């Protein structure tokens, strides 16, 4: 997709599925495909979810070759003609020595071969430890790949339907692909804790086997980025009778966070007063900081910007930036998301007399808000003065501080990014 001199790369379902698998503790993600498909993802997995022992993997260990993440069957041209089942059988045998559970994912080209993955798993007696995941991943967006793998893995582990524990919730739709997923998990858990709710599991983002098995005891499900958990929420509702909150957007910005808290309170019957007070106090602190330098604060008034993000982020962020900072969107692109959030965004833009911004080409402006890599490329190209990193593919570097965009803390991070060039 062209944006003047800058091209936006859309991560597909393969990225979402691989990173969903890597988001479960104690799971080895086996990539059935050529080695070239592995390199980017093994680096990405370690970058997003660092694990101990990353530098201690023997370089001569078959199918790993010096990296402990995402072992690969390393298919070559002959395997594409005669089949790669032999490679997969050997890889499963080697990976199984570590005692971990396994999720086998095919590269897009390997999926055309038709190797009997389940047969390889059964032939090694790994039915309870290894799950095949066979989807046309390259043809689906990143969020759907994440969602489908999370659902299938929960189904594979098959938790028993148990008595619900009052005041407990599962977090759904919080991928390790989001900006600072650990900080996001911490912020969302903090807000829920103020409402008397305890997180049982966060599916696909740092949860263990035990967390998944306990997830059927949660009283409610809470979605964070709704487009990442449509299918998973459906599974929990149909199989375990666990209802999910009805918000079609993430808690991005003060206003959306208050509305999100209200939706959680409506679902759970919990008192939102303390959580709303947390939002109010942080909002007042932000306003105090802005009042300390009115000239600098006024520089966002009428600033034009473009946003390229999932609907659950674009909808609340566009509304908040207009109301809070008087910023005007020239282009609002939502490459993935829910139909409801997109309709809400369309309605909001129409009410602001900005309907022309929907799916409009990028124009030079003051700010580009999108994935970190794309936002930085747009800024470095000279199209924009500022960039706002909203998530994957993130900008490179070590991130030592909480960098979430969710909740009150996330709102402060967004403001810092906008004002501090």
Order of alpha helices (4+ residues) and beta strands (2+ residues): beta-beta-alpha-beta-alpha-alpha-alpha-beta-alpha-beta-alpha-beta-alpha-beta-alpha-beta-alpha-alpha-alpha-alpha-beta-alpha-beta-alpha-beta-alpha-beta-alpha
